[in-house]
Amino acid sequence: MLAKLKQALLNLAKPERAIQTARFFKTGEGQYGEGDIFIGITNPEVRTLVKEFWKVITLADIQILLDDKIHEFRFTGLMILVEQFQKADEEKRTAIVEFYLNNLPQINNWDLVDCSCYKILGEYLLNKDRQVLYQLAESKHLWSERIAVVSTMAFIRKGQFLDCFKLSVLFLTHPHDLMHKACGWMLREIGKRDELALEEFLEENLTKMPRTMLRYAIEKMDEKKRLSYLKR
């Protein structure tokens, strides 16, 4: 079935779109996605195939997809993994999380992180010790660091904000704007649920926050309040 899935993906390839997508995901020399290969498949097209194949693709098959040089193959593998995790019992979920953590080098762009980490690792850690997130945060590896903070989306949706706040503080001095955007995004999600909690965080950390993180965090506030934070 893996060969059938890979052929189905190849049949959807669009060279013109691939050029645009590669540019969008910064695959040029010295950029964060340097050397990544795209073939021009849309996310909705991938999701359609995931619905068709997720039941018949094994972890060994997903490993092959994650090891592939083609970005959309890795994306498809992760989307299938998410689907399998959501349908799995606790024993299988544990195996999937271990598999996920063993494949961090292959989760090597922000869309691969964002489509998978909070739906797998975040969900799994809801009722467990979360130290692994802090280990990822201290890894000095950009995508592992992003996994750490974006995984807190699962907690935020349950009204649990502390880990997001603690990780965001750790990343206040991070050199990459992809981390500023990730933290700001999660803080914005908190603000949508509890604006007072976000405001308390901002009062403590406003002067140390990168501008991008702040802009993302306050995006959903009313204009007057937003402008007030930006002026400060």
GROMACS elastic network, one bead per residue, 0.5 to 0.9 nm:
[ bonds ]
;  ai    aj funct       b0    kb
    1     4     6  0.50351   500
    1     5     6  0.62304   500
    1     6     6  0.86697   500
    1    53     6  0.78814   500
    1    56     6  0.69184   500
    1    57     6  0.68847   500
    1    61     6  0.88496   500
    2     5     6  0.50479   500
    2     6     6  0.61434   500
    2     7     6  0.85344   500
    2    53     6  0.86897   500
    2    56     6  0.85463   500
    2    57     6  0.66399   500
    2    58     6  0.87507   500
    2    61     6  0.62578   500
    2    62     6  0.86364   500
    2    64     6  0.88945   500
    2    65     6  0.87363   500
    3     6     6  0.51510   500
    3     7     6  0.61271   500
    3     8     6  0.85483   500
    4     7     6  0.51728   500
    4     8     6  0.61493   500
    4     9     6  0.87072   500
    5     8     6  0.50016   500
    5     9     6  0.62745   500
    5    10     6  0.86806   500
    5    49     6  0.75795   500
    5    53     6  0.72632   500
    6     9     6  0.50829   500
    6    10     6  0.62280   500
    6    11     6  0.86241   500
    6    65     6  0.84865   500
    6    73     6  0.75193   500
    7    11     6  0.60945   500
    7    12     6  0.87634   500
    8    11     6  0.51027   500
    8    12     6  0.66425   500
    8    49     6  0.79873   500
    9    12     6  0.52768   500
    9    13     6  0.67526   500
    9    39     6  0.89950   500
    9    41     6  0.75378   500
    9    45     6  0.86606   500
    9    46     6  0.77609   500
    9    49     6  0.82052   500
    9    72     6  0.80500   500
    9    73     6  0.76437   500
    9    76     6  0.89456   500
   10    13     6  0.52277   500
   10    14     6  0.89726   500
   10    39     6  0.77789   500
   10    41     6  0.86634   500
   11    14     6  0.86767   500
   12    39     6  0.83921   500
   12    40     6  0.76737   500
   12    41     6  0.60025   500
   12    42     6  0.86593   500
   12    45     6  0.79082   500
   13    17     6  0.83890   500
   13    18     6  0.78153   500
   13    38     6  0.88063   500
   13    39     6  0.51119   500
   13    40     6  0.51815   500
   13    41     6  0.55737   500
   14    17     6  0.54419   500
   14    18     6  0.61399   500
   14    19     6  0.89837   500
   14    39     6  0.61406   500
   14    41     6  0.66552   500
   15    19     6  0.64953   500
   15    38     6  0.85811   500
   15    39     6  0.60348   500
   15    40     6  0.59894   500
   16    19     6  0.54438   500
   16    20     6  0.68415   500
   16    21     6  0.88988   500
   16    39     6  0.87473   500
   16    40     6  0.72498   500
   17    20     6  0.52056   500
   17    21     6  0.60837   500
   17    22     6  0.85373   500
   17    38     6  0.87785   500
   17    39     6  0.75624   500
   17    41     6  0.76706   500
   17    42     6  0.88973   500
   18    21     6  0.50495   500
   18    22     6  0.59880   500
   18    23     6  0.85466   500
   18    37     6  0.83683   500
   18    38     6  0.52648   500
   18    41     6  0.75231   500
   19    22     6  0.52688   500
   19    23     6  0.63761   500
   19    24     6  0.87702   500
   19    38     6  0.76029   500
   19    39     6  0.81132   500
   19    40     6  0.75421   500
   20    23     6  0.51943   500
   20    24     6  0.62555   500
   20    25     6  0.88014   500
   20    40     6  0.82499   500
   21    25     6  0.61845   500
   21    26     6  0.86433   500
   21    38     6  0.69287   500
   21    39     6  0.85425   500
   21    40     6  0.67436   500
   22    25     6  0.52461   500
   22    26     6  0.63250   500
   22    27     6  0.56512   500
   22    28     6  0.81828   500
   22    33     6  0.84658   500
   22    36     6  0.75137   500
   22    37     6  0.71117   500
   22    38     6  0.60116   500
   22    39     6  0.87590   500
   22    40     6  0.85964   500
   23    26     6  0.52399   500
   23    27     6  0.62445   500
   23    28     6  0.74212   500
   24    27     6  0.79727   500
   25    28     6  0.88678   500
   25    31     6  0.88644   500
   25    32     6  0.80456   500
   25    33     6  0.61598   500
   25    34     6  0.88640   500
   25    36     6  0.85964   500
   25   109     6  0.77922   500
   25   110     6  0.85220   500
   25   111     6  0.88806   500
   26    29     6  0.85974   500
   26    30     6  0.88964   500
   26    31     6  0.55048   500
   26    32     6  0.61149   500
   26    33     6  0.51295   500
   26    34     6  0.66696   500
   26    36     6  0.87339   500
   27    30     6  0.82125   500
   27    31     6  0.59706   500
   27    32     6  0.68096   500
   27    35     6  0.54685   500
   27    36     6  0.56998   500
   27    37     6  0.79268   500
   28    31     6  0.54526   500
   28    32     6  0.81680   500
   28    33     6  0.70726   500
   28    34     6  0.50556   500
   28    35     6  0.67673   500
   28    36     6  0.86677   500
   29    32     6  0.86210   500
   29    33     6  0.85225   500
   29    34     6  0.54340   500
   29    35     6  0.73740   500
   30    33     6  0.82807   500
   30    34     6  0.61851   500
   31    34     6  0.52189   500
   31    35     6  0.89151   500
   32   108     6  0.88878   500
   32   109     6  0.77197   500
   33    36     6  0.57697   500
   33   108     6  0.76058   500
   33   109     6  0.64447   500
   36    69     6  0.69804   500
   36    70     6  0.71225   500
   36    71     6  0.65216   500
   37    69     6  0.63401   500
   37    70     6  0.50381   500
   37    71     6  0.57389   500
   37    72     6  0.84779   500
   38    41     6  0.80093   500
   38    69     6  0.87832   500
   38    70     6  0.58035   500
   38    71     6  0.54435   500
   38    72     6  0.65434   500
   39    70     6  0.71914   500
   39    71     6  0.78267   500
   39    72     6  0.71934   500
   40    72     6  0.79837   500
   41    44     6  0.85699   500
   41    45     6  0.66399   500
   41    46     6  0.71878   500
   41    72     6  0.68006   500
   42    45     6  0.52766   500
   42    46     6  0.65045   500
   42    47     6  0.88641   500
   42    72     6  0.86767   500
   43    46     6  0.50183   500
   43    47     6  0.61978   500
   43    48     6  0.87088   500
   43    72     6  0.87210   500
   43    75     6  0.87334   500
   43    76     6  0.88860   500
   44    48     6  0.62735   500
   44    49     6  0.88111   500
   45    48     6  0.52285   500
   45    49     6  0.66009   500
   45    50     6  0.87921   500
   46    49     6  0.52078   500
   46    50     6  0.61727   500
   46    51     6  0.88173   500
   46    72     6  0.80312   500
   46    75     6  0.81470   500
   46    76     6  0.61499   500
   46    79     6  0.82129   500
   47    51     6  0.63401   500
   47    52     6  0.87542   500
   47    76     6  0.78708   500
   47    79     6  0.74881   500
   47    80     6  0.87307   500
   48    51     6  0.53702   500
   48    52     6  0.66382   500
   48    53     6  0.89739   500
   49    52     6  0.50155   500
   49    53     6  0.60903   500
   49    54     6  0.81642   500
   49    76     6  0.82819   500
   50    53     6  0.52201   500
   50    54     6  0.53454   500
   50    55     6  0.88555   500
   50    76     6  0.70216   500
   50    77     6  0.86652   500
   50    79     6  0.68215   500
   50    80     6  0.56826   500
   50    83     6  0.79317   500
   51    54     6  0.60193   500
   51    55     6  0.83150   500
   51    80     6  0.82770   500
   51    83     6  0.84289   500
   52    55     6  0.77721   500
   52    56     6  0.87108   500
   53    56     6  0.56122   500
   53    57     6  0.62659   500
   53    80     6  0.78274   500
   54    57     6  0.55713   500
   54    58     6  0.84336   500
   54    79     6  0.86684   500
   54    80     6  0.52390   500
   54    81     6  0.78595   500
   54    83     6  0.67670   500
   54    84     6  0.67360   500
   55    58     6  0.81463   500
   55    80     6  0.85821   500
   55    83     6  0.88315   500
   55    84     6  0.74820   500
   57    60     6  0.80920   500
   57    61     6  0.58973   500
   57    62     6  0.69711   500
   57    80     6  0.78995   500
   58    61     6  0.50140   500
   58    62     6  0.63020   500
   58    63     6  0.86044   500
   59    63     6  0.60811   500
   59    64     6  0.86944   500
   59    81     6  0.80221   500
   59    96     6  0.81662   500
   59    99     6  0.81001   500
   60    63     6  0.50227   500
   60    64     6  0.65493   500
   60    65     6  0.88830   500
   61    64     6  0.51757   500
   61    65     6  0.64618   500
   61    66     6  0.87772   500
   61    77     6  0.82077   500
   62    66     6  0.60961   500
   62    67     6  0.85102   500
   62    74     6  0.82096   500
   62    76     6  0.85219   500
   62    77     6  0.50248   500
   62    78     6  0.76027   500
   62    80     6  0.78218   500
   62    81     6  0.74881   500
   63    66     6  0.50799   500
   63    67     6  0.61129   500
   63    68     6  0.86817   500
   63    74     6  0.89035   500
   63    77     6  0.76780   500
   63    99     6  0.87722   500
   63   103     6  0.82279   500
   64    67     6  0.51278   500
   64    68     6  0.63485   500
   64    73     6  0.89239   500
   64    74     6  0.87056   500
   64    77     6  0.84629   500
   65    68     6  0.52457   500
   65    69     6  0.87035   500
   65    70     6  0.85417   500
   65    72     6  0.89300   500
   65    73     6  0.52757   500
   65    74     6  0.52825   500
   65    75     6  0.83730   500
   65    76     6  0.75189   500
   65    77     6  0.54849   500
   65    78     6  0.86435   500
   66    69     6  0.81987   500
   66    70     6  0.88739   500
   66    71     6  0.86215   500
   66    73     6  0.67825   500
   66    75     6  0.78174   500
   66    76     6  0.85342   500
   66    77     6  0.60794   500
   66    78     6  0.76329   500
   66   103     6  0.77261   500
   66   106     6  0.59257   500
   66   107     6  0.78653   500
   67    70     6  0.87640   500
   67    73     6  0.86864   500
   67    74     6  0.72275   500
   67   103     6  0.88466   500
   67   106     6  0.66135   500
   68    71     6  0.75114   500
   68    73     6  0.64767   500
   68    74     6  0.65651   500
   68   106     6  0.87258   500
   69    72     6  0.89811   500
   69    73     6  0.79168   500
   69    74     6  0.80137   500
   70    73     6  0.54912   500
   70    74     6  0.68218   500
   70    75     6  0.89735   500
   71    74     6  0.52680   500
   71    75     6  0.62393   500
   71    76     6  0.86723   500
   71   109     6  0.89539   500
   71   112     6  0.88177   500
   72    76     6  0.59910   500
   72    77     6  0.84777   500
   73    76     6  0.51050   500
   73    77     6  0.62016   500
   73    78     6  0.87245   500
   74    77     6  0.50519   500
   74    78     6  0.62861   500
   74    79     6  0.86491   500
   74   106     6  0.74849   500
   74   107     6  0.77091   500
   74   112     6  0.77028   500
   75    78     6  0.52254   500
   75    79     6  0.61955   500
   75    80     6  0.86851   500
   75   107     6  0.85629   500
   75   111     6  0.80374   500
   75   112     6  0.58796   500
   75   115     6  0.82057   500
   76    79     6  0.50565   500
   76    80     6  0.61712   500
   76    81     6  0.85139   500
   77    80     6  0.52335   500
   77    81     6  0.61901   500
   77    82     6  0.87532   500
   78    82     6  0.62001   500
   78    83     6  0.86666   500
   78   100     6  0.86931   500
   78   107     6  0.85086   500
   78   112     6  0.72606   500
   78   115     6  0.76789   500
   78   116     6  0.63058   500
   79    82     6  0.50760   500
   79    83     6  0.63463   500
   79    84     6  0.86989   500
   79   112     6  0.88709   500
   79   115     6  0.71214   500
   79   116     6  0.68528   500
   80    83     6  0.50448   500
   80    84     6  0.61557   500
   80    85     6  0.85367   500
   81    84     6  0.50842   500
   81    85     6  0.60443   500
   81    86     6  0.86136   500
   81    96     6  0.74178   500
   81   100     6  0.85135   500
   81   116     6  0.81103   500
   81   120     6  0.82361   500
   82    85     6  0.50844   500
   82    86     6  0.62256   500
   82    87     6  0.87819   500
   82    96     6  0.89728   500
   82   115     6  0.83854   500
   82   116     6  0.62026   500
   82   117     6  0.87604   500
   82   119     6  0.63943   500
   82   120     6  0.61615   500
   83    86     6  0.52786   500
   83    87     6  0.65071   500
   83    88     6  0.87286   500
   84    87     6  0.52514   500
   84    88     6  0.60064   500
   84    92     6  0.88617   500
   84    93     6  0.84500   500
   84    96     6  0.83758   500
   85    88     6  0.50770   500
   85    89     6  0.81206   500
   85    92     6  0.74973   500
   85    93     6  0.56026   500
   85    96     6  0.66595   500
   85    97     6  0.84669   500
   85   119     6  0.82332   500
   85   120     6  0.65586   500
   86    89     6  0.85671   500
   86    93     6  0.81959   500
   86   119     6  0.79583   500
   86   120     6  0.79308   500
   87    93     6  0.88418   500
   88    91     6  0.78834   500
   88    92     6  0.56264   500
   88    93     6  0.58129   500
   89    92     6  0.54428   500
   89    93     6  0.60783   500
   89    94     6  0.87406   500
   90    94     6  0.61885   500
   90    95     6  0.87358   500
   90   124     6  0.88659   500
   91    94     6  0.52576   500
   91    95     6  0.65492   500
   91    96     6  0.88478   500
   92    95     6  0.50692   500
   92    96     6  0.62127   500
   92    97     6  0.86872   500
   93    96     6  0.50073   500
   93    97     6  0.61631   500
   93    98     6  0.86080   500
   93   120     6  0.82411   500
   93   124     6  0.73706   500
   94    97     6  0.51915   500
   94    98     6  0.62641   500
   94    99     6  0.85804   500
   94   124     6  0.78491   500
   95    98     6  0.51708   500
   95    99     6  0.61325   500
   95   100     6  0.85768   500
   96   100     6  0.60228   500
   96   101     6  0.86427   500
   96   120     6  0.80219   500
   97   101     6  0.61681   500
   97   102     6  0.85045   500
   97   120     6  0.66937   500
   97   121     6  0.62215   500
   97   124     6  0.75846   500
   98   101     6  0.52292   500
   98   102     6  0.61641   500
   98   103     6  0.87427   500
   99   102     6  0.51041   500
   99   103     6  0.64158   500
  100   103     6  0.52409   500
  100   104     6  0.66859   500
  100   107     6  0.88681   500
  100   117     6  0.87112   500
  100   120     6  0.81848   500
  100   121     6  0.80567   500
  101   104     6  0.55240   500
  101   121     6  0.85575   500
  102   105     6  0.80947   500
  103   106     6  0.55605   500
  103   107     6  0.68144   500
  104   107     6  0.51185   500
  104   108     6  0.74465   500
  104   143     6  0.78729   500
  104   144     6  0.68601   500
  105   108     6  0.61745   500
  105   143     6  0.83238   500
  105   144     6  0.85280   500
  106   109     6  0.87039   500
  106   112     6  0.88259   500
  107   110     6  0.82439   500
  107   111     6  0.88306   500
  107   112     6  0.55616   500
  107   113     6  0.61154   500
  107   143     6  0.71084   500
  107   144     6  0.84296   500
  108   111     6  0.85918   500
  108   112     6  0.66620   500
  108   113     6  0.73721   500
  108   142     6  0.86443   500
  108   143     6  0.60201   500
  108   144     6  0.87290   500
  109   112     6  0.54574   500
  109   113     6  0.64649   500
  109   114     6  0.87914   500
  109   143     6  0.67528   500
  110   113     6  0.50495   500
  110   114     6  0.59811   500
  110   115     6  0.85271   500
  110   143     6  0.70503   500
  110   146     6  0.77213   500
  110   147     6  0.88959   500
  110   178     6  0.79587   500
  111   114     6  0.50227   500
  111   115     6  0.59317   500
  111   116     6  0.85243   500
  112   115     6  0.55556   500
  112   116     6  0.65132   500
  112   117     6  0.83305   500
  113   116     6  0.56372   500
  113   117     6  0.56388   500
  113   118     6  0.85832   500
  113   143     6  0.69773   500
  113   144     6  0.84161   500
  113   146     6  0.71586   500
  113   147     6  0.58966   500
  113   150     6  0.79452   500
  113   151     6  0.89749   500
  114   117     6  0.60729   500
  114   118     6  0.73833   500
  114   119     6  0.88762   500
  114   146     6  0.84218   500
  114   147     6  0.75505   500
  114   150     6  0.67733   500
  114   151     6  0.83600   500
  115   118     6  0.78581   500
  115   119     6  0.75574   500
  116   119     6  0.53692   500
  116   120     6  0.60513   500
  116   121     6  0.80076   500
  116   147     6  0.88202   500
  116   151     6  0.86247   500
  117   120     6  0.53163   500
  117   121     6  0.53170   500
  117   122     6  0.63217   500
  117   123     6  0.86115   500
  117   147     6  0.58078   500
  117   148     6  0.82060   500
  117   150     6  0.68532   500
  117   151     6  0.52722   500
  117   152     6  0.89726   500
  118   121     6  0.55478   500
  118   123     6  0.60972   500
  118   124     6  0.86243   500
  118   147     6  0.78258   500
  118   148     6  0.89356   500
  118   149     6  0.89707   500
  118   150     6  0.61874   500
  118   152     6  0.64738   500
  118   153     6  0.58363   500
  118   154     6  0.54865   500
  118   155     6  0.86397   500
  119   122     6  0.59756   500
  119   123     6  0.55722   500
  119   124     6  0.81591   500
  119   151     6  0.75597   500
  119   153     6  0.85535   500
  119   154     6  0.70173   500
  120   123     6  0.54494   500
  120   124     6  0.60569   500
  120   125     6  0.86928   500
  120   151     6  0.82001   500
  121   124     6  0.51125   500
  121   125     6  0.62024   500
  121   126     6  0.88309   500
  121   147     6  0.86230   500
  121   151     6  0.63710   500
  121   154     6  0.87518   500
  122   125     6  0.52760   500
  122   126     6  0.64474   500
  122   130     6  0.89576   500
  122   148     6  0.87529   500
  122   150     6  0.82183   500
  122   152     6  0.59564   500
  122   153     6  0.70623   500
  122   154     6  0.51526   500
  122   155     6  0.69802   500
  123   126     6  0.54271   500
  123   127     6  0.85407   500
  123   151     6  0.79763   500
  123   152     6  0.88469   500
  123   153     6  0.88572   500
  123   154     6  0.55691   500
  123   155     6  0.77171   500
  124   127     6  0.73304   500
  124   128     6  0.74248   500
  124   154     6  0.89673   500
  125   129     6  0.66011   500
  125   130     6  0.61052   500
  125   154     6  0.86620   500
  125   155     6  0.85589   500
  126   129     6  0.83307   500
  126   130     6  0.82665   500
  126   154     6  0.72573   500
  126   155     6  0.63875   500
  126   158     6  0.86981   500
  127   130     6  0.88327   500
  129   132     6  0.78764   500
  130   133     6  0.57714   500
  130   134     6  0.74450   500
  130   163     6  0.85003   500
  131   134     6  0.52753   500
  131   135     6  0.64278   500
  131   136     6  0.87760   500
  132   136     6  0.62115   500
  132   137     6  0.85364   500
  132   148     6  0.81703   500
  133   136     6  0.50656   500
  133   137     6  0.60971   500
  133   138     6  0.87161   500
  133   144     6  0.87969   500
  133   145     6  0.82920   500
  133   147     6  0.78700   500
  133   149     6  0.76110   500
  133   151     6  0.80698   500
  133   152     6  0.89045   500
  133   163     6  0.88835   500
  133   167     6  0.86203   500
  134   138     6  0.62176   500
  134   139     6  0.86247   500
  134   145     6  0.87052   500
  134   148     6  0.69385   500
  134   167     6  0.75505   500
  135   138     6  0.52248   500
  135   139     6  0.63003   500
  135   145     6  0.88619   500
  135   148     6  0.83956   500
  136   139     6  0.50717   500
  136   140     6  0.80950   500
  136   141     6  0.79035   500
  136   143     6  0.89761   500
  136   144     6  0.53108   500
  136   145     6  0.55104   500
  136   146     6  0.85003   500
  136   147     6  0.74875   500
  136   148     6  0.57822   500
  137   140     6  0.72481   500
  137   141     6  0.81821   500
  137   142     6  0.88254   500
  137   144     6  0.67808   500
  137   146     6  0.77319   500
  137   147     6  0.82215   500
  137   148     6  0.56935   500
  137   149     6  0.77344   500
  137   167     6  0.73721   500
  137   170     6  0.79001   500
  137   171     6  0.82954   500
  138   141     6  0.80867   500
  138   144     6  0.88155   500
  138   145     6  0.72090   500
  138   170     6  0.88086   500
  139   142     6  0.81291   500
  139   144     6  0.68860   500
  139   145     6  0.68236   500
  140   144     6  0.79480   500
  140   145     6  0.70832   500
  141   144     6  0.54305   500
  141   145     6  0.60622   500
  141   146     6  0.86727   500
  142   145     6  0.51304   500
  142   146     6  0.62317   500
  142   147     6  0.86854   500
  142   176     6  0.81778   500
  142   178     6  0.84771   500
  142   179     6  0.78140   500
  143   147     6  0.61063   500
  143   148     6  0.86193   500
  144   148     6  0.62984   500
  145   148     6  0.51262   500
  145   149     6  0.67633   500
  145   150     6  0.88108   500
  145   171     6  0.87890   500
  145   179     6  0.76777   500
  146   149     6  0.54426   500
  146   150     6  0.60071   500
  146   151     6  0.82555   500
  146   178     6  0.79222   500
  146   179     6  0.61826   500
  146   182     6  0.67077   500
  146   183     6  0.84513   500
  147   150     6  0.53173   500
  147   151     6  0.57347   500
  147   152     6  0.87706   500
  148   151     6  0.55548   500
  148   152     6  0.72212   500
  148   167     6  0.77410   500
  149   152     6  0.55839   500
  149   153     6  0.79274   500
  149   163     6  0.82071   500
  149   164     6  0.63001   500
  149   167     6  0.62235   500
  149   168     6  0.73244   500
  149   179     6  0.85037   500
  149   182     6  0.69764   500
  149   183     6  0.65124   500
  149   186     6  0.75576   500
  150   153     6  0.57307   500
  150   154     6  0.84819   500
  150   164     6  0.83805   500
  150   182     6  0.64838   500
  150   183     6  0.75514   500
  150   185     6  0.84334   500
  150   186     6  0.67500   500
  151   154     6  0.62435   500
  151   155     6  0.78512   500
  151   164     6  0.88540   500
  152   155     6  0.50534   500
  152   156     6  0.61466   500
  152   157     6  0.86393   500
  152   160     6  0.85119   500
  152   161     6  0.79424   500
  152   163     6  0.67414   500
  152   164     6  0.57713   500
  152   186     6  0.74919   500
  153   157     6  0.61927   500
  153   158     6  0.87697   500
  153   164     6  0.81844   500
  153   186     6  0.65185   500
  153   189     6  0.77700   500
  153   190     6  0.89032   500
  154   157     6  0.54025   500
  154   158     6  0.68255   500
  154   160     6  0.86287   500
  155   158     6  0.51657   500
  155   159     6  0.64721   500
  155   161     6  0.67246   500
  155   162     6  0.88663   500
  155   163     6  0.80917   500
  155   164     6  0.83482   500
  156   161     6  0.54446   500
  156   162     6  0.88057   500
  156   163     6  0.89505   500
  156   164     6  0.78185   500
  156   186     6  0.79828   500
  156   189     6  0.72010   500
  156   190     6  0.62776   500
  156   193     6  0.84405   500
  157   160     6  0.73043   500
  157   161     6  0.89344   500
  157   189     6  0.82998   500
  157   190     6  0.83583   500
  157   193     6  0.84116   500
  158   161     6  0.86233   500
  159   190     6  0.80711   500
  159   193     6  0.76925   500
  159   194     6  0.85673   500
  160   163     6  0.76194   500
  160   164     6  0.84284   500
  160   190     6  0.89090   500
  161   164     6  0.55224   500
  161   165     6  0.63645   500
  161   166     6  0.88327   500
  161   187     6  0.87706   500
  161   190     6  0.68822   500
  161   197     6  0.84469   500
  162   165     6  0.51537   500
  162   166     6  0.61565   500
  162   167     6  0.86163   500
  163   166     6  0.50658   500
  163   167     6  0.60216   500
  163   168     6  0.83478   500
  164   167     6  0.52362   500
  164   168     6  0.59326   500
  164   169     6  0.85822   500
  164   183     6  0.77443   500
  164   186     6  0.69975   500
  164   187     6  0.73259   500
  164   190     6  0.87458   500
  165   168     6  0.51246   500
  165   169     6  0.62961   500
  165   170     6  0.87944   500
  165   183     6  0.87723   500
  165   187     6  0.76712   500
  165   198     6  0.89626   500
  165   201     6  0.73214   500
  166   169     6  0.52719   500
  166   170     6  0.65066   500
  166   171     6  0.89459   500
  167   171     6  0.63526   500
  167   172     6  0.88186   500
  167   183     6  0.80522   500
  168   171     6  0.50825   500
  168   172     6  0.62308   500
  168   180     6  0.85333   500
  168   182     6  0.89920   500
  168   183     6  0.55890   500
  168   184     6  0.82093   500
  168   186     6  0.87693   500
  168   187     6  0.82243   500
  169   172     6  0.52442   500
  169   173     6  0.83248   500
  169   205     6  0.77679   500
  169   209     6  0.86375   500
  170   173     6  0.73653   500
  170   174     6  0.79859   500
  171   175     6  0.86460   500
  171   179     6  0.71602   500
  171   180     6  0.74839   500
  171   183     6  0.77703   500
  172   175     6  0.88178   500
  172   179     6  0.89305   500
  172   180     6  0.75405   500
  172   183     6  0.87976   500
  172   205     6  0.85528   500
  172   208     6  0.66237   500
  172   209     6  0.56215   500
  172   210     6  0.66281   500
  172   213     6  0.83970   500
  173   176     6  0.89615   500
  173   208     6  0.79476   500
  173   209     6  0.78685   500
  173   210     6  0.76203   500
  174   177     6  0.79150   500
  174   179     6  0.68958   500
  174   180     6  0.74429   500
  174   210     6  0.88204   500
  175   178     6  0.89875   500
  175   179     6  0.80773   500
  175   180     6  0.85478   500
  176   179     6  0.56925   500
  176   180     6  0.68362   500
  177   181     6  0.60235   500
  177   182     6  0.84349   500
  177   210     6  0.85103   500
  177   212     6  0.70224   500
  177   213     6  0.80742   500
  178   181     6  0.51235   500
  178   182     6  0.61630   500
  178   183     6  0.87140   500
  179   183     6  0.61103   500
  179   184     6  0.83348   500
  179   213     6  0.81816   500
  180   183     6  0.53407   500
  180   184     6  0.59911   500
  180   185     6  0.84594   500
  180   209     6  0.85938   500
  180   210     6  0.67320   500
  180   211     6  0.82994   500
  180   212     6  0.59116   500
  180   214     6  0.82702   500
  180   216     6  0.83815   500
  181   184     6  0.50344   500
  181   185     6  0.59352   500
  181   186     6  0.86378   500
  181   212     6  0.62793   500
  181   213     6  0.54415   500
  181   214     6  0.87961   500
  181   215     6  0.87077   500
  181   216     6  0.64133   500
  181   217     6  0.86199   500
  182   185     6  0.50988   500
  182   186     6  0.63562   500
  182   187     6  0.86587   500
  182   213     6  0.77638   500
  182   216     6  0.85670   500
  183   186     6  0.52058   500
  183   187     6  0.61139   500
  183   188     6  0.85031   500
  183   213     6  0.62857   500
  183   216     6  0.82248   500
  183   217     6  0.78141   500
  184   187     6  0.50328   500
  184   188     6  0.60206   500
  184   189     6  0.86056   500
  184   212     6  0.73912   500
  184   214     6  0.61846   500
  184   215     6  0.72046   500
  184   218     6  0.80424   500
  185   188     6  0.50717   500
  185   189     6  0.63520   500
  185   190     6  0.88336   500
  185   213     6  0.77760   500
  185   216     6  0.56456   500
  185   217     6  0.59742   500
  186   189     6  0.50011   500
  186   190     6  0.64358   500
  186   191     6  0.87382   500
  186   216     6  0.87352   500
  186   217     6  0.74507   500
  187   190     6  0.50104   500
  187   191     6  0.62440   500
  187   192     6  0.87393   500
  187   198     6  0.67108   500
  187   201     6  0.89787   500
  187   213     6  0.86244   500
  187   214     6  0.89123   500
  187   216     6  0.78865   500
  187   217     6  0.50954   500
  187   218     6  0.81671   500
  188   192     6  0.62493   500
  188   193     6  0.88245   500
  188   195     6  0.87622   500
  188   198     6  0.78061   500
  188   216     6  0.64976   500
  188   218     6  0.61897   500
  188   219     6  0.69353   500
  188   220     6  0.70149   500
  188   221     6  0.88946   500
  189   192     6  0.51833   500
  189   193     6  0.67427   500
  189   194     6  0.87268   500
  189   217     6  0.79716   500
  190   193     6  0.52958   500
  190   194     6  0.58611   500
  190   195     6  0.70584   500
  190   197     6  0.74733   500
  190   198     6  0.63985   500
  190   217     6  0.86976   500
  191   196     6  0.73365   500
  191   197     6  0.69804   500
  191   198     6  0.51791   500
  191   199     6  0.79052   500
  191   217     6  0.75592   500
  191   218     6  0.77346   500
  191   220     6  0.77553   500
  191   221     6  0.80521   500
  192   195     6  0.62403   500
  192   198     6  0.89237   500
  192   220     6  0.71539   500
  192   221     6  0.84765   500
  193   197     6  0.88418   500
  194   197     6  0.54784   500
  194   198     6  0.67105   500
  194   199     6  0.89018   500
  195   198     6  0.51034   500
  195   199     6  0.61284   500
  195   200     6  0.86639   500
  195   221     6  0.82063   500
  196   200     6  0.61833   500
  196   201     6  0.86553   500
  197   200     6  0.52077   500
  197   201     6  0.64256   500
  197   202     6  0.87617   500
  198   201     6  0.50922   500
  198   202     6  0.61942   500
  198   203     6  0.86818   500
  198   217     6  0.82202   500
  198   218     6  0.86975   500
  199   203     6  0.61115   500
  199   204     6  0.87264   500
  200   203     6  0.51708   500
  200   204     6  0.65677   500
  200   205     6  0.88329   500
  201   204     6  0.53469   500
  201   205     6  0.62266   500
  201   206     6  0.79612   500
  202   205     6  0.50854   500
  202   207     6  0.85772   500
  202   209     6  0.84801   500
  202   214     6  0.83761   500
  202   229     6  0.86626   500
  203   206     6  0.57498   500
  203   207     6  0.84748   500
  204   207     6  0.81026   500
  204   208     6  0.88291   500
  205   208     6  0.54379   500
  205   209     6  0.61302   500
  206   209     6  0.53071   500
  206   210     6  0.86080   500
  206   214     6  0.76350   500
  206   229     6  0.80503   500
  206   232     6  0.80680   500
  207   210     6  0.85197   500
  207   232     6  0.79636   500
  209   212     6  0.82168   500
  209   213     6  0.64489   500
  209   214     6  0.62833   500
  210   213     6  0.53547   500
  210   214     6  0.64061   500
  210   215     6  0.88010   500
  211   214     6  0.51467   500
  211   215     6  0.61622   500
  211   216     6  0.86882   500
  211   230     6  0.82918   500
  212   215     6  0.51438   500
  212   216     6  0.62432   500
  212   217     6  0.85383   500
  213   216     6  0.53310   500
  213   217     6  0.61012   500
  213   218     6  0.87935   500
  214   217     6  0.50199   500
  214   218     6  0.62204   500
  214   219     6  0.84195   500
  214   229     6  0.82905   500
  214   230     6  0.78737   500
  215   218     6  0.55218   500
  215   219     6  0.59532   500
  215   226     6  0.83536   500
  215   230     6  0.77039   500
  216   219     6  0.53058   500
  216   220     6  0.85011   500
  217   220     6  0.77733   500
  217   221     6  0.87392   500
  218   221     6  0.54129   500
  218   222     6  0.86205   500
  218   225     6  0.84963   500
  218   226     6  0.59594   500
  218   229     6  0.81061   500
  219   222     6  0.83202   500
  219   223     6  0.87851   500
  219   226     6  0.72148   500
  220   223     6  0.85716   500
  220   226     6  0.83100   500
  221   224     6  0.82411   500
  221   225     6  0.64396   500
  221   226     6  0.57874   500
  222   225     6  0.56240   500
  222   226     6  0.61166   500
  222   227     6  0.87230   500
  223   227     6  0.60433   500
  223   228     6  0.84705   500
  224   227     6  0.53336   500
  224   228     6  0.62326   500
  224   229     6  0.88864   500
  225   228     6  0.50332   500
  225   229     6  0.64332   500
  225   230     6  0.87905   500
  226   229     6  0.53300   500
  226   230     6  0.63734   500
  226   231     6  0.87950   500
  227   230     6  0.50145   500
  227   231     6  0.61179   500
  227   232     6  0.86227   500
  228   231     6  0.52821   500
  228   232     6  0.63807   500
  229   232     6  0.52011   500
